[in-house]
Amino acid sequence: MPEQLSDVTILVTGAIHERVLARLAKEFRLVRIERADLSLVDDAVRNSVRGVSAVSGITASFIDGLPKLEIVANFGVGYDGVDARHAGGKNIMVTNTPDVLTEEVADTAIGLLLNTLREFSRAENWLRDGRWVKEGPYPLTRATLRGRKIGIVGMGRIGKAIARRLEGFGLPIAYHNRRPAQDVSYPYFDTLGGLAHAVDTLISVAPGGAATEKMVGAAVLSALGPEGVFVNIGRGSTVDEEALAAALADGTILAAGLDVFAREPHVPQALLDLPNATLLPHVGSASVHTRNAMADLAVDNLVSWFSKRVAITPVPETAHVTAG
Ligand code: DGY
């Protein structure tokens, strides 16, 4: 007889989308704690948790502290906040929310790129502050998208969606990735520095984690050059923010557009002080439509795991994991 989902305990760690909570409460036995900290649950709960629903903070020791854990369903495509390699080594499944946010994040990347180049936020403030009436038109922007050469860092689903859009803008595209992508014909660079030398506009969709930590640093920014524009829609941890602020301040590059930061929600004062940095509060996928779809996929993974014993969107590190 298939087991009742209402007998399965799912632990939610920290703040998560309301729809995730509502659906989990309907289907499962739901336990909530304010952060991924095992001192917040008693032994009875600890020994009964079979699934975790989270945004981040799922470390190896947290996983080790839950003896019955079978699956961690991450809300978000980026899962650098979950130790997936450790989970995979213990036959514990990790899922994320790919595809459903691809087009939204790509749209945001284009908006951020255009805003960074053409200063729309600042131009709107000029209007709202009455300066159009008092002082005349907003100054011509120093930067333009026209004539730019685009380099995309991370040619996965979102990188490809951004590239498709930029093809429509008539711009040449090249990319850097761990390995060449199978289904694109854009020029490939096997180093980030090589790509930065060849283009003037770098758009990063790179995932977080040890392998990409601070990979965009002084050398890459200097290779991008004085007309250079850097846009980050991936993870803040991939950038040396001190080096970026210095490069923007001294003209090593022209401008940056950032949706992600190393220590969110904290943004370094050095970046806040720069007029040539366009800063967004991690809104890449943040529409009602797309966050609902992400919430559904996160919960559907748990439902599928405990009813059909398969995950819908396993991450590569746990693709081999099977239900016991
Ligand atoms: C993700 O899904 O990883 C995004 O960063 C959330 O907006």
Residues whose N, C-alpha, C, O or C-beta is under 5 A from the ligand:
A	BS01	DGY	G76 V77 G78 G234 G284 S285
